[in-house]
Amino acid sequence: MMLRIIFLVLTLFGTQAMAAAPNVLLRPIELETGSGTLYGSLMLPKSTRPVPVVLILAGSGPTDRDGNNTQGGRNDSLKKLARHLAQNNIASVRFDKRGIAQSVAAGPDERTLSLDQYVTDAVAWGQKLKSDTRFGDVYVLGHSEGALIASLTAPQINAAGVISIAGTGRPVGTVLREQLQRNRLPPALLQRSYELIDGLEAGRTDPDVPNDLKVIFRPSVQPYLISLLRRDPAAAFAALKMPALIIQGTHDIQVDVDDARRLKAAKPDAELTLIDGMNHVMRIVPMDMKRQVQSYNDPNQRLSSELNDRIVRFITKVSAK
């Protein structure tokens, strides 16, 4: 039971250059923040002219730059996406968040972490890319929780465009309640979950967390949850002035198609693409729980080709204007 909750909820929550392909270079890239160094990877197509660059923001929890999560599997989803972009003459930077993977030393005490800190870091990365003469237009792409961070980051760096993949269109508290209910928790645990969410939405921490719920609501992570639950993803998306693309899979067991439609309603000029059969980790997978879980831990399974092509078309069109 709790393993399934980890998959459904937490994923919602070297220095030598080497050749990634004949005309693509993979290089390390770093960001000094004044409170630790963040480490990332740059996929750079060989070009004599500036190329568009995408800042890729991972989802929640211990998700690294490649889209892998120590509690949710290794699938290399963001790494594969970056490679496809580079093969289409689009650069990208993806990075390990504070406290994750190579950026672990920059991680603060979990009790002091906030969504605002992640936005501040993303803005700093975006400014770094905008000052680099190798790049032209800068785009911000966020997956899952990263989609909300992308919406909050893009206006601060005047990004050329925003891409939301599997981003919720409702406050996370609402989504969390639905996910917990679908997992058929015992009534007492479900009720306690609702009480904890209610308190967090009101800005209150609560040390009285049952052991079976600590993976989600442990006291040390509650300040972060408070900072996350107070945000309205649809409102943040509506405030965007630049072109935006919404991508959502119909077989996503974590984020619903209605969330994508809510984002579209919030920003009517945004482009909406629903990909039939695509799940949360961007693979085409049947609506079968066993196959879904397997896809979270299969780095050899290909990303949706429609996803790849749709992102490239959006960036090419916007940058051509």
SULWO-V832000 format. One record per residue. N is the residue number from 1. OMEGA is omega in radians with two decimals (none if undefined). Layout:
n=N omega=OMEGA
n=N omega=OMEGA
//
This chain:
n=1 omega=-3.07
n=2 omega=3.09
n=3 omega=3.14
n=4 omega=3.11
n=5 omega=3.11
n=6 omega=3.14
n=7 omega=-3.01
n=8 omega=-3.02
n=9 omega=-3.03
n=10 omega=3.10
n=11 omega=2.98
n=12 omega=3.04
n=13 omega=none
n=14 omega=-3.01
n=15 omega=-3.08
n=16 omega=3.09
n=17 omega=3.11
n=18 omega=-3.13
n=19 omega=3.07
n=20 omega=3.10
n=21 omega=-3.07
n=22 omega=-3.09
n=23 omega=-3.12
n=24 omega=3.07
n=25 omega=3.02
n=26 omega=-3.09
n=27 omega=3.04
n=28 omega=3.10
n=29 omega=-3.07
n=30 omega=3.05
n=31 omega=3.05
n=32 omega=-3.02
n=33 omega=-3.03
n=34 omega=3.05
n=35 omega=3.12
n=36 omega=3.14
n=37 omega=3.04
n=38 omega=-3.04
n=39 omega=-3.11
n=40 omega=3.13
n=41 omega=3.07
n=42 omega=2.98
n=43 omega=-2.99
n=44 omega=3.04
n=45 omega=3.06
n=46 omega=-3.08
n=47 omega=3.08
n=48 omega=-3.13
n=49 omega=3.09
n=50 omega=-3.13
n=51 omega=3.04
n=52 omega=3.13
n=53 omega=-3.13
n=54 omega=3.00
n=55 omega=-3.05
n=56 omega=-3.10
n=57 omega=-3.09
n=58 omega=3.11
n=59 omega=-2.96
n=60 omega=3.11
n=61 omega=-3.10
n=62 omega=3.12
n=63 omega=-3.06
n=64 omega=-3.06
n=65 omega=-3.10
n=66 omega=-3.10
n=67 omega=-3.12
n=68 omega=-3.03
n=69 omega=-3.10
n=70 omega=3.12
n=71 omega=-3.08
n=72 omega=3.03
n=73 omega=3.10
n=74 omega=-3.14
n=75 omega=3.08
n=76 omega=-3.04
n=77 omega=-3.10
n=78 omega=3.06
n=79 omega=3.12
n=80 omega=3.11
n=81 omega=3.13
n=82 omega=3.14
n=83 omega=3.13
n=84 omega=3.10
n=85 omega=-3.11
n=86 omega=3.12
n=87 omega=3.08
n=88 omega=3.04
n=89 omega=3.09
n=90 omega=3.12
n=91 omega=3.06
n=92 omega=3.00
n=93 omega=3.02
n=94 omega=-3.00
n=95 omega=3.05
n=96 omega=3.11
n=97 omega=3.08
n=98 omega=3.08
n=99 omega=-3.07
n=100 omega=3.03
n=101 omega=-3.04
n=102 omega=3.13
n=103 omega=-3.05
n=104 omega=-3.09
n=105 omega=3.14
n=106 omega=-3.09
n=107 omega=3.08
n=108 omega=2.95
n=109 omega=-3.09
n=110 omega=-3.11
n=111 omega=-3.13
n=112 omega=-3.11
n=113 omega=3.11
n=114 omega=3.06
n=115 omega=3.13
n=116 omega=3.11
n=117 omega=3.10
n=118 omega=3.11
n=119 omega=3.11
n=120 omega=3.12
n=121 omega=-3.13
n=122 omega=3.09
n=123 omega=3.13
n=124 omega=3.07
n=125 omega=-3.14
n=126 omega=3.11
n=127 omega=3.10
n=128 omega=-3.12
n=129 omega=-3.13
n=130 omega=-3.13
n=131 omega=-3.09
n=132 omega=-3.05
n=133 omega=3.10
n=134 omega=-3.02
n=135 omega=3.00
n=136 omega=3.14
n=137 omega=3.10
n=138 omega=3.10
n=139 omega=3.07
n=140 omega=3.14
n=141 omega=3.11
n=142 omega=3.09
n=143 omega=3.10
n=144 omega=3.11
n=145 omega=3.10
n=146 omega=3.11
n=147 omega=3.07
n=148 omega=3.12
n=149 omega=3.10
n=150 omega=-3.14
n=151 omega=-3.14
n=152 omega=-3.11
n=153 omega=-2.96
n=154 omega=-3.13
n=155 omega=-3.09
n=156 omega=3.12
n=157 omega=-3.10
n=158 omega=-3.12
n=159 omega=3.12
n=160 omega=-3.12
n=161 omega=-3.14
n=162 omega=3.10
n=163 omega=3.11
n=164 omega=3.07
n=165 omega=3.12
n=166 omega=3.11
n=167 omega=3.12
n=168 omega=3.09
n=169 omega=-3.14
n=170 omega=3.04
n=171 omega=-3.02
n=172 omega=3.11
n=173 omega=3.11
n=174 omega=3.14
n=175 omega=-3.11
n=176 omega=3.10
n=177 omega=-3.13
n=178 omega=-3.12
n=179 omega=3.14
n=180 omega=3.11
n=181 omega=3.13
n=182 omega=-3.13
n=183 omega=3.01
n=184 omega=3.05
n=185 omega=3.00
n=186 omega=-3.04
n=187 omega=-3.11
n=188 omega=3.12
n=189 omega=3.13
n=190 omega=3.11
n=191 omega=3.12
n=192 omega=3.08
n=193 omega=3.14
n=194 omega=3.13
n=195 omega=3.13
n=196 omega=3.13
n=197 omega=3.11
n=198 omega=-3.13
n=199 omega=-3.14
n=200 omega=3.10
n=201 omega=3.10
n=202 omega=3.10
n=203 omega=-3.09
n=204 omega=2.99
n=205 omega=-3.10
n=206 omega=-3.11
n=207 omega=-3.06
n=208 omega=-3.09
n=209 omega=3.08
n=210 omega=-3.10
n=211 omega=-3.10
n=212 omega=-3.13
n=213 omega=-3.06
n=214 omega=3.12
n=215 omega=3.14
n=216 omega=-2.95
n=217 omega=-3.12
n=218 omega=-3.05
n=219 omega=-3.08
n=220 omega=-3.12
n=221 omega=-3.07
n=222 omega=3.06
n=223 omega=3.08
n=224 omega=3.14
n=225 omega=3.09
n=226 omega=-3.14
n=227 omega=3.14
n=228 omega=-3.04
n=229 omega=-3.12
n=230 omega=-3.13
n=231 omega=3.06
n=232 omega=-3.08
n=233 omega=-3.14
n=234 omega=3.12
n=235 omega=3.11
n=236 omega=-3.14
n=237 omega=-3.14
n=238 omega=-3.09
n=239 omega=-3.10
n=240 omega=3.12
n=241 omega=-3.11
n=242 omega=3.08
n=243 omega=-3.11
n=244 omega=3.11
n=245 omega=3.09
n=246 omega=3.09
n=247 omega=-3.13
n=248 omega=3.08
n=249 omega=-3.14
n=250 omega=-3.14
n=251 omega=3.09
n=252 omega=-3.11
n=253 omega=3.13
n=254 omega=-3.11
n=255 omega=-3.02
n=256 omega=3.07
n=257 omega=3.12
n=258 omega=3.08
n=259 omega=3.11
n=260 omega=3.13
n=261 omega=3.07
n=262 omega=3.08
n=263 omega=3.10
n=264 omega=3.12
n=265 omega=-3.14
n=266 omega=3.14
n=267 omega=-3.01
n=268 omega=-3.13
n=269 omega=3.07
n=270 omega=3.08
n=271 omega=-3.12
n=272 omega=3.07
n=273 omega=3.03
n=274 omega=-3.07
n=275 omega=-3.08
n=276 omega=3.07
n=277 omega=-3.11
n=278 omega=-3.13
n=279 omega=-3.00
n=280 omega=3.13
n=281 omega=2.92
n=282 omega=3.04
n=283 omega=3.02
n=284 omega=-3.01
n=285 omega=3.08
n=286 omega=3.07
n=287 omega=3.13
n=288 omega=-2.99
n=289 omega=-3.13
n=290 omega=3.14
n=291 omega=3.10
n=292 omega=-3.12
n=293 omega=3.12
n=294 omega=-3.09
n=295 omega=3.11
n=296 omega=-3.06
n=297 omega=-3.14
n=298 omega=-3.12
n=299 omega=-3.11
n=300 omega=-3.14
n=301 omega=-3.07
n=302 omega=2.97
n=303 omega=3.04
n=304 omega=3.13
n=305 omega=3.11
n=306 omega=3.08
n=307 omega=-3.13
n=308 omega=-3.05
n=309 omega=-3.10
n=310 omega=3.13
n=311 omega=3.14
n=312 omega=3.14
n=313 omega=-3.14
n=314 omega=-3.11
n=315 omega=3.14
n=316 omega=-3.13
n=317 omega=-3.10
n=318 omega=-3.11
n=319 omega=-3.14
n=320 omega=-3.10
n=321 omega=none
//
